[in-house]
Every structure is written in C-alpha cells, then in structure tokens.
Amino acid sequence: MRFHQSVTFLEMDELLDIARVSEDLGYDGIYVSDHLFNPRSLESRYTYSKADDGAPFWEKDESWPDPMTLISAMAAVTSRITFTTGVYIAPLRDLITVTKSVGTTAVLSKNRVRLGVGVGWCKEEFDQTGQDFTTRGKRLDEMIPALRALWSGGWVEYHGEYYDVPECQINPSPTQPIPILGGGHSAPAFRRASTLCDGWIAAGAYSEEDAWTHLATLKEQLAANGREHDPFSIYMSIFEIPNVDLYRRFEDAGVTDLICAPWMMVPQDTPTEQLAEKRIEEMTRFAEEIIIPMKGT
C-alpha cells in the first residue's frame, strides 16, 4: 500500500516543507485538491455537505492553490514522491488548457503526476470559465481519451462530439503515459472509473463500513467491464483511528493507495507559532507507527 499525504487546507508557506518532510519520512505521494475560487454568493449545493443549506464545510477565505503550479513547485524540492490530484475538475477548463497545463507539469516533475479527475459541483465556477455545467459529465468522458491522444507526442489530433482538435503539436509532451483516476462514488463516477480510467479515488473520508461498501461496488463495476484483473489503482480515505490491521485488510482486498492527513491530529487550540512543528510531529508519528510497519522497513 502506498501512502499519500493530503495537503488540503494547509497554510501556503508550509506546503514545500511538508512535501520535503513527507518524502524524507517515507510517504509515497502528495494529494492536492482543486477549486478556482470561493463565491460570496453561492447557490450550488456542495455534493457532500452535511448542512441543511448544502454549504461546504470550509470558510469562504480558504486558499485553493492552482494544482499544477503547486505540484511543479513541490516537484522542484523533491525527487521521489508522486503527486495526485483529488480531484482536478477537468471539465471546468477547456481541453487544450488541461492538455498543456497537466502535460507540462508531468514533464517538469519527471512523470510524477497522477491525474485524479471529477465533474465538480460548483456551477458558479463553470459560469466564470465559460464551460457548460450541464454537460460536464459527458465532456469529462470524452476528455479522458482526448487527453491521452493529445499527450502522445508529435503531430496529434482528436475528433469527438464535444472536442474537435485539428492536427497540431502540443509540446512539451509527457515522456510516459499520465495515469488518469476517476473520482467519486456516484453511479456515473463508478462507471467512468471502471471503463475509462487507470484507477479510482474515494470522494472524501469514509467510515470503515462505507469504505467496504464502495469498494465492493467498484469491484462489481470492474468485473462487469472485464477489468477485474487489469492493473488498477484504488485510492481510499478512511475516517477511522489509524490502524495497521485495518489498513492491511483493505490492502488485502485490493486497495493500493491510502490518502491520509495525520497533521489534522494536532489539537485545534495549539498556538499558531507551534502549528508547523506539531504537524510535522504528527506526520512523523504516523510514519513510525503505520508506514514503517506496513512496508516492513
């Protein structure tokens, strides 16, 4: 099992240090999220909201660094860890912008990008980028093979229902295929991941019971599409006390990657000037108590 450090909601001035320390401690990757902005007036309902009004749980002044810019910066101060987007809202952008931005980041990071994609939920963001919110799922389905075609190098083209790209060169192009992972646990998300993607990413942190339920559904979909024996990454996030035995059971069941955020264990009343140090302490504790025993090193 590979372990990915989520950096969502961390302070911007901590992110490069977190990447360096994560690599030194034996984490396998960094997990980054994606939004363009926080609307003051929000009518869209957050898909996973527990509030009656559908509001997201984060504050309106929360920072959302551009994923590809952040990955490029973290790649420059590391050499081994991978970078997974969870999830990059690809249909929020036009196809050529995604092709260029992600492809360049893959080159700069020496092929350490893992592109987790999803359809998004915030219509206000789509309105500002001029992308149709109502067709975002269908466009993502087409964007996945289109990206693979446009990243193949040399003269490339793609012709589909939503995207029509005449022969062109989009350089630099990745020197290895970029893994594309489908995010979410809705029926369309499972269908997309099991038919079009190289892996699946959990949508948020699940209870152990929910994690087993979603894993079973994913496996059913893979089997139905004849892919149960294909190489396939499964990223899970489990909202339970970290436990080697628990993680081993999921590993034995086919989960390949675990999303974790041990720095969230720092008490909320910790003085601001001590937060960075305490977060690294929790990351270190998780590595010593979970990662090292899991990996047998």
Backbone hydrogen bonds in HBPLUS format (Angstrom, degrees):
<---DONOR---> <-ACCEPTOR-->    atom                        ^
c    i                          cat <-CA-CA->   ^        H-A-AA   ^      H-
h    n   atom  resd res      DA  || num        DHA   H-A  angle D-A-AA Bond
n    s   type  num  typ     dist DA aas  dist angle  dist       angle   num
A0002-ARG N   A0256-THR O   2.84 MM 254  6.24 161.7  1.87 145.2 149.6     1
A0258-LEU N   A0002-ARG O   2.74 MM 256  6.14 158.2  1.79 164.5 171.8     2
A0028-ASP N   A0003-PHE O   2.81 MM  25  5.25 143.0  1.95 145.0 156.7     3
A0029-GLY N   A0003-PHE O   3.17 MM  26  6.43 140.5  2.34 146.9 143.4     4
A0004-HIS N   A0258-LEU O   2.85 MM 254  6.09 167.7  1.87 166.0 166.4     5
A0260-CYS N   A0004-HIS O   2.88 MM 256  6.02 168.6  1.89 170.3 167.4     6
A0005-GLN N   A0029-GLY O   2.81 MM  24  6.16 158.1  1.85 148.9 141.8     7
A0031-TYR N   A0005-GLN O   2.86 MM  26  5.70 160.5  1.90 135.2 132.8     8
A0006-SER N   A0260-CYS O   2.81 MM 254  5.90 174.7  1.82 170.1 171.2     9
A0007-VAL N   A0031-TYR O   3.09 MM  24  6.24 159.0  2.14 168.6 163.6    10
A0010-LEU N   A0007-VAL O   3.22 MM   3  5.60 163.5  2.25 130.5 130.2    11
A0014-GLU N   A0011-GLU O   3.00 MM   3  5.44 161.9  2.03 116.1 121.8    12
A0015-LEU N   A0012-MET O   3.28 MM   3  5.54 150.9  2.37 107.9 115.3    13
A0018-ILE N   A0014-GLU O   2.89 MM   4  6.06 158.4  1.93 158.7 166.0    14
A0019-ALA N   A0015-LEU O   3.00 MM   4  6.26 153.9  2.07 146.5 152.8    15
A0020-ARG N   A0016-LEU O   3.04 MM   4  6.33 164.3  2.07 149.8 153.4    16
A0021-VAL N   A0017-ASP O   2.85 MM   4  6.03 172.4  1.86 159.0 161.1    17
A0022-SER N   A0018-ILE O   2.85 MM   4  5.87 158.4  1.90 145.6 152.3    18
A0023-GLU N   A0019-ALA O   3.12 MM   4  6.32 160.1  2.16 148.1 152.4    19
A0024-ASP N   A0020-ARG O   3.05 MM   4  6.35 161.3  2.08 149.4 154.7    20
A0025-LEU N   A0021-VAL O   2.89 MM   4  6.08 148.5  1.99 153.0 161.3    21
A0027-TYR N   A0022-SER O   3.02 MM   5  5.28 148.0  2.12 160.7 155.4    22
A0026-GLY N   A0023-GLU O   3.25 MM   3  5.38 154.9  2.32 103.4 110.8    23
A0082-THR N   A0028-ASP O   3.04 MM  54  6.49 160.3  2.08 142.8 144.2    24
A0030-ILE N   A0082-THR O   2.85 MM  52  6.30 150.1  1.94 149.0 156.4    25
A0084-THR N   A0030-ILE O   2.88 MM  54  6.28 165.6  1.90 166.3 170.1    26
A0032-VAL N   A0084-THR O   2.92 MM  52  6.32 159.5  1.96 158.7 165.5    27
A0086-GLY N   A0032-VAL O   2.67 MM  54  5.82 168.1  1.68 160.4 163.3    28
A0046-TYR N   A0054-GLY O   2.78 MM   8  5.46 162.9  1.81 160.8 155.8    29
A0049-SER N   A0046-TYR O   3.06 MM   3  5.26 165.1  2.08 122.5 120.7    30
A0054-GLY N   A0051-ALA O   3.07 MM   3  5.21 162.2  2.10 107.6 112.9    31
A0062-GLU N   A0059-GLU O   3.15 MM   3  5.46 158.3  2.20 116.3 116.9    32
A0070-LEU N   A0066-ASP O   2.95 MM   4  6.09 167.6  1.96 162.3 166.2    33
A0071-ILE N   A0067-PRO O   2.85 MM   4  6.00 163.0  1.87 149.3 154.4    34
A0072-SER N   A0068-MET O   3.03 MM   4  6.07 161.0  2.07 139.6 144.8    35
A0073-ALA N   A0069-THR O   3.08 MM   4  6.34 155.3  2.14 146.9 153.3    36
A0074-MET N   A0070-LEU O   2.93 MM   4  6.20 164.0  1.95 156.6 160.8    37
A0075-ALA N   A0071-ILE O   2.76 MM   4  5.87 153.4  1.83 151.9 159.9    38
A0076-ALA N   A0072-SER O   3.18 MM   4  6.31 139.1  2.35 136.3 145.4    39
A0077-VAL N   A0074-MET O   3.18 MM   3  5.44 147.6  2.29 103.0 111.8    40
A0078-THR N   A0075-ALA O   3.36 MM   3  5.16 166.9  2.38 100.7 104.2    41
A0083-PHE N   A0112-ARG O   2.77 MM  29  6.01 155.7  1.83 172.8 170.3    42
A0114-ARG N   A0083-PHE O   2.75 MM  31  5.90 152.3  1.82 160.7 156.0    43
A0085-THR N   A0114-ARG O   3.13 MM  29  6.65 150.8  2.21 165.7 174.3    44
A0088-TYR N   A0116-GLY O   2.73 MM  28  5.90 170.5  1.74 150.7 149.1    45
A0090-ALA N   A0088-TYR O   2.87 MM   2  5.55 128.6  2.14 109.5  93.8    46
A0118-GLY N   A0088-TYR O   3.21 MM  30  6.23 144.1  2.35 141.4 140.2    47
A0092-LEU N   A0089-ILE O   3.03 MM   3  5.58 157.0  2.08 118.0 125.2    48
A0093-ARG N   A0090-ALA O   2.96 MM   3  5.73 167.7  1.98 125.6 129.6    49
A0098-VAL N   A0094-ASP O   3.19 MM   4  6.49 163.0  2.22 156.1 160.6    50
A0099-THR N   A0095-LEU O   2.89 MM   4  6.11 167.1  1.90 155.5 159.6    51
A0100-LYS N   A0096-ILE O   2.93 MM   4  6.06 169.2  1.94 152.9 155.1    52
A0101-SER N   A0097-THR O   2.91 MM   4  5.94 171.9  1.92 154.0 156.7    53
A0102-VAL N   A0098-VAL O   2.99 MM   4  5.79 162.1  2.02 149.0 154.1    54
A0103-GLY N   A0099-THR O   3.01 MM   4  5.71 149.4  2.11 134.5 144.2    55
A0104-THR N   A0100-LYS O   2.96 MM   4  5.95 161.6  2.00 145.2 150.2    56
A0105-THR N   A0101-SER O   3.12 MM   4  6.27 159.4  2.16 143.9 149.8    57
A0106-ALA N   A0102-VAL O   2.92 MM   4  6.16 151.5  2.00 149.0 156.7    58
A0107-VAL N   A0103-GLY O   3.10 MM   4  6.40 152.9  2.18 145.6 152.3    59
A0108-LEU N   A0104-THR O   2.91 MM   4  6.21 167.4  1.93 156.8 159.7    60
A0109-SER N   A0105-THR O   2.95 MM   4  6.02 149.1  2.05 145.0 153.0    61
A0111-ASN N   A0106-ALA O   2.74 MM   5  4.77 166.9  1.75 157.7 156.4    62
A0110-LYS N   A0107-VAL O   3.09 MM   3  5.09 160.0  2.13 105.7 111.3    63
A0115-LEU N   A0179-PRO O   2.90 MM  64  6.09 142.9  2.03 176.5 167.2    64
A0181-LEU N   A0115-LEU O   2.83 MM  66  6.00 162.1  1.86 136.2 140.8    65
A0117-VAL N   A0181-LEU O   2.78 MM  64  6.13 160.8  1.82 176.2 176.8    66
A0183-GLY N   A0117-VAL O   2.91 MM  66  5.81 154.1  1.97 177.1 168.8    67
A0125-GLU N   A0122-CYS O   3.13 MM   3  5.73 139.5  2.30 113.2 122.0    68
A0127-ASP N   A0123-LYS O   2.92 MM   4  6.20 156.8  1.97 158.7 165.6    69
A0128-GLN N   A0124-GLU O   3.36 MM   4  6.54 149.4  2.46 137.1 143.3    70
A0129-THR N   A0125-GLU O   3.22 MM   4  6.56 138.8  2.40 144.8 155.6    71
A0129-THR N   A0126-PHE O   3.22 MM   3  5.25 130.8  2.48  96.3 109.0    72
A0130-GLY N   A0126-PHE O   2.99 MM   4  6.03 117.1  2.40 144.6 159.2    73
A0131-GLN N   A0126-PHE O   3.19 MM   5  5.20 146.2  2.31 144.6 146.3    74
A0136-ARG N   A0133-PHE O   3.34 MM   3  5.33 167.1  2.36 108.6 110.0    75
A0139-ARG N   A0135-THR O   2.85 MM   4  6.00 161.5  1.88 162.6 169.0    76
A0140-LEU N   A0136-ARG O   2.93 MM   4  6.03 149.2  2.03 138.9 146.8    77
A0141-ASP N   A0137-GLY O   3.04 MM   4  6.32 157.6  2.09 148.4 154.2    78
A0142-GLU N   A0138-LYS O   3.18 MM   4  6.48 147.5  2.29 141.1 149.1    79
A0143-MET N   A0139-ARG O   2.72 MM   4  5.88 144.4  1.84 143.9 155.7    80
A0144-ILE N   A0140-LEU O   3.13 MM   4  6.25 150.6  2.22 153.7 156.0    81
A0146-ALA N   A0142-GLU O   3.19 MM   4  6.28 152.7  2.27 145.3 153.4    82
A0147-LEU N   A0143-MET O   2.75 MM   4  5.88 158.2  1.80 155.5 159.0    83
A0148-ARG N   A0144-ILE O   3.28 MM   4  6.57 163.1  2.31 148.2 152.2    84
A0149-ALA N   A0145-PRO O   3.04 MM   4  6.26 153.8  2.11 144.3 151.1    85
A0150-LEU N   A0146-ALA O   2.90 MM   4  6.15 161.9  1.93 154.3 159.2    86
A0151-TRP N   A0147-LEU O   2.90 MM   4  6.00 134.6  2.11 149.0 159.8    87
A0152-SER N   A0149-ALA O   3.30 MM   3  5.44 163.2  2.33 106.4 110.8    88
A0156-VAL N   A0168-CYS O   2.72 MM  12  5.43 171.7  1.73 162.2 162.5    89
A0168-CYS N   A0156-VAL O   2.84 MM  12  5.43 149.5  1.93 148.4 158.5    90
A0158-TYR N   A0165-VAL O   3.04 MM   7  4.99 162.9  2.07 136.0 140.2    91
A0165-VAL N   A0158-TYR O   2.60 MM   7  4.99 163.8  1.63 160.4 165.6    92
A0160-GLY N   A0163-TYR O   2.73 MM   3  5.24 143.8  1.86 158.4 170.0    93
A0198-ASP N   A0180-ILE O   2.68 MM  18  5.44 162.7  1.71 167.2 173.1    94
A0182-GLY N   A0199-GLY O   2.92 MM  17  6.27 157.8  1.97 146.6 139.4    95
A0201-ILE N   A0182-GLY O   2.90 MM  19  6.04 149.3  1.99 140.4 140.9    96
A0184-GLY N   A0201-ILE O   3.16 MM  17  6.53 150.5  2.25 167.2 170.9    97
A0190-PHE N   A0186-SER O   2.95 MM   4  6.25 162.8  1.98 160.4 163.9    98
A0191-ARG N   A0187-ALA O   2.98 MM   4  6.17 160.7  2.02 150.6 156.6    99
A0192-ARG N   A0188-PRO O   2.86 MM   4  6.02 157.7  1.91 146.8 152.6   100
A0193-ALA N   A0189-ALA O   2.94 MM   4  6.13 169.3  1.96 153.0 155.7   101
A0194-SER N   A0190-PHE O   2.97 MM   4  6.02 164.1  2.00 149.2 153.8   102
A0195-THR N   A0191-ARG O   3.10 MM   4  6.09 129.5  2.37 140.1 151.1   103
A0196-LEU N   A0192-ARG O   2.84 MM   4  5.51 162.3  1.87 151.4 156.5   104
A0197-CYS N   A0193-ALA O   3.34 MM   4  4.78 147.1  2.46 114.4 121.2   105
A0233-SER N   A0198-ASP O   3.10 MM  35  6.50 162.4  2.13 142.0 141.7   106
A0200-TRP N   A0233-SER O   2.81 MM  33  6.28 147.7  1.92 152.3 160.2   107
A0235-TYR N   A0200-TRP O   2.84 MM  35  6.08 176.2  1.84 161.7 163.0   108
A0202-ALA N   A0235-TYR O   2.97 MM  33  6.01 144.0  2.10 140.5 151.5   109
A0206-TYR N   A0237-SER O   2.83 MM  31  6.18 166.4  1.85 145.9 142.7   110
A0239-PHE N   A0206-TYR O   2.53 MM  33  5.23 162.8  1.56 138.7 145.2   111
A0211-ALA N   A0207-SER O   2.86 MM   4  6.04 158.1  1.90 155.5 162.4   112
A0212-TRP N   A0208-GLU O   3.06 MM   4  6.33 159.6  2.10 152.2 155.7   113
A0213-THR N   A0209-GLU O   3.10 MM   4  6.37 154.7  2.16 144.7 152.1   114
A0214-HIS N   A0210-ASP O   2.91 MM   4  6.15 168.1  1.92 159.9 161.0   115
A0215-LEU N   A0211-ALA O   2.95 MM   4  6.04 156.2  2.01 146.3 153.6   116
A0216-ALA N   A0212-TRP O   2.99 MM   4  6.12 155.3  2.05 144.9 150.8   117
A0217-THR N   A0213-THR O   3.09 MM   4  6.39 155.3  2.15 146.6 153.3   118
A0218-LEU N   A0214-HIS O   2.93 MM   4  6.16 162.1  1.97 150.7 155.3   119
A0219-LYS N   A0215-LEU O   3.00 MM   4  6.22 163.1  2.03 149.5 153.9   120
A0220-GLU N   A0216-ALA O   2.98 MM   4  6.20 152.1  2.06 145.1 152.9   121
A0221-GLN N   A0217-THR O   3.01 MM   4  6.30 155.7  2.07 149.6 155.8   122
A0222-LEU N   A0218-LEU O   2.91 MM   4  6.22 158.9  1.96 154.8 160.8   123
A0223-ALA N   A0219-LYS O   2.92 MM   4  6.10 162.7  1.95 149.0 153.6   124
A0224-ALA N   A0220-GLU O   2.90 MM   4  6.08 153.6  1.97 144.8 152.6   125
A0225-ASN N   A0221-GLN O   3.12 MM   4  6.31 134.5  2.33 140.0 150.8   126
A0225-ASN N   A0222-LEU O   3.19 MM   3  5.23 133.6  2.42  95.0 107.3   127
A0227-ARG N   A0222-LEU O   2.76 MM   5  4.93 165.4  1.78 154.8 149.6   128
A0226-GLY N   A0223-ALA O   3.07 MM   3  4.99 164.4  2.09 106.7 108.7   129
A0230-ASP N   A0227-ARG O   3.09 MM   3  5.13 160.3  2.13 107.2 113.5   130
A0256-THR N   A0234-ILE O   3.17 MM  22  5.26 133.4  2.40 125.3 138.4   131
A0257-ASP N   A0234-ILE O   3.04 MM  23  5.95 158.2  2.09 152.4 145.4   132
A0236-MET N   A0257-ASP O   2.94 MM  21  6.30 162.4  1.97 151.5 153.0   133
A0259-ILE N   A0236-MET O   2.90 MM  23  6.07 163.9  1.92 149.0 153.5   134
A0247-TYR N   A0243-ASN O   3.02 MM   4  6.30 167.9  2.04 157.6 160.4   135
A0248-ARG N   A0244-VAL O   2.84 MM   4  6.05 152.1  1.91 152.0 160.5   136
A0249-ARG N   A0245-ASP O   3.07 MM   4  6.31 150.0  2.16 145.3 152.1   137
A0250-PHE N   A0246-LEU O   3.24 MM   4  6.63 155.6  2.31 148.0 154.0   138
A0251-GLU N   A0247-TYR O   2.84 MM   4  6.06 153.6  1.90 147.3 155.7   139
A0252-ASP N   A0248-ARG O   2.83 MM   4  6.01 160.6  1.86 149.1 153.7   140
A0253-ALA N   A0249-ARG O   3.10 MM   4  6.28 131.1  2.35 132.0 144.7   141
A0253-ALA N   A0250-PHE O   3.07 MM   3  4.89 128.0  2.35  90.2 104.6   142
A0255-VAL N   A0250-PHE O   2.96 MM   5  5.49 162.1  1.99 150.4 144.4   143
A0254-GLY N   A0251-GLU O   3.03 MM   3  5.24 162.8  2.06 108.8 113.7   144
A0264-MET N   A0261-ALA O   2.96 MM   3  5.83 167.7  1.97 127.7 131.7   145
A0265-MET N   A0262-PRO O   3.02 MM   3  5.70 167.8  2.04 120.8 124.4   146
A0266-VAL N   A0263-TRP O   3.31 MM   3  5.93 169.8  2.32 114.9 117.3   147
A0270-THR N   A0267-PRO O   3.10 MM   3  5.61 157.3  2.16 121.2 121.8   148
A0274-GLN N   A0271-PRO O   2.86 MM   3  5.45 157.8  1.91 120.2 127.7   149
A0275-LEU N   A0272-THR O   3.21 MM   3  5.31 159.0  2.25 106.7 112.9   150
A0278-LYS N   A0274-GLN O   2.99 MM   4  6.14 165.7  2.01 160.0 164.5   151
A0279-ARG N   A0275-LEU O   2.85 MM   4  6.00 155.5  1.91 157.3 164.0   152
A0280-ILE N   A0276-ALA O   3.18 MM   4  6.42 159.2  2.22 147.7 152.3   153
A0281-GLU N   A0277-GLU O   3.05 MM   4  6.34 148.4  2.15 143.0 152.3   154
A0282-GLU N   A0278-LYS O   3.04 MM   4  6.37 153.5  2.11 147.9 153.5   155
A0283-MET N   A0279-ARG O   2.96 MM   4  6.26 154.8  2.02 148.1 155.6   156
A0284-THR N   A0280-ILE O   2.86 MM   4  6.05 154.2  1.93 147.3 154.2   157
A0285-ARG N   A0281-GLU O   2.93 MM   4  6.18 156.4  1.99 146.0 152.4   158
A0286-PHE N   A0282-GLU O   3.00 MM   4  6.20 162.4  2.03 149.0 152.8   159
A0287-ALA N   A0283-MET O   3.05 MM   4  6.28 157.1  2.10 144.2 150.6   160
A0288-GLU N   A0284-THR O   2.94 MM   4  6.20 158.6  1.99 152.3 158.0   161
A0289-GLU N   A0285-ARG O   2.84 MM   4  5.98 160.5  1.88 154.7 160.1   162
A0290-ILE N   A0286-PHE O   2.78 MM   4  5.43 146.2  1.89 144.3 151.2   163
A0291-ILE N   A0286-PHE O   3.33 MM   5  6.78 153.1  2.41 138.6 146.3   164
A0292-ILE N   A0287-ALA O   2.91 MM   5  6.04 166.1  1.93 170.4 168.8   165
A0294-MET N   A0290-ILE O   2.94 MM   4  5.98 157.3  1.99 150.4 157.8   166
A0295-LYS N   A0291-ILE O   2.89 MM   4  6.03 154.4  1.96 153.6 160.2   167
A0296-GLY N   A0292-ILE O   2.82 MM   4  5.72 122.9  2.14 141.5 156.4   168
A0297-THR N   A0292-ILE O   3.20 MM   5  5.28 147.5  2.31 140.2 145.5   169
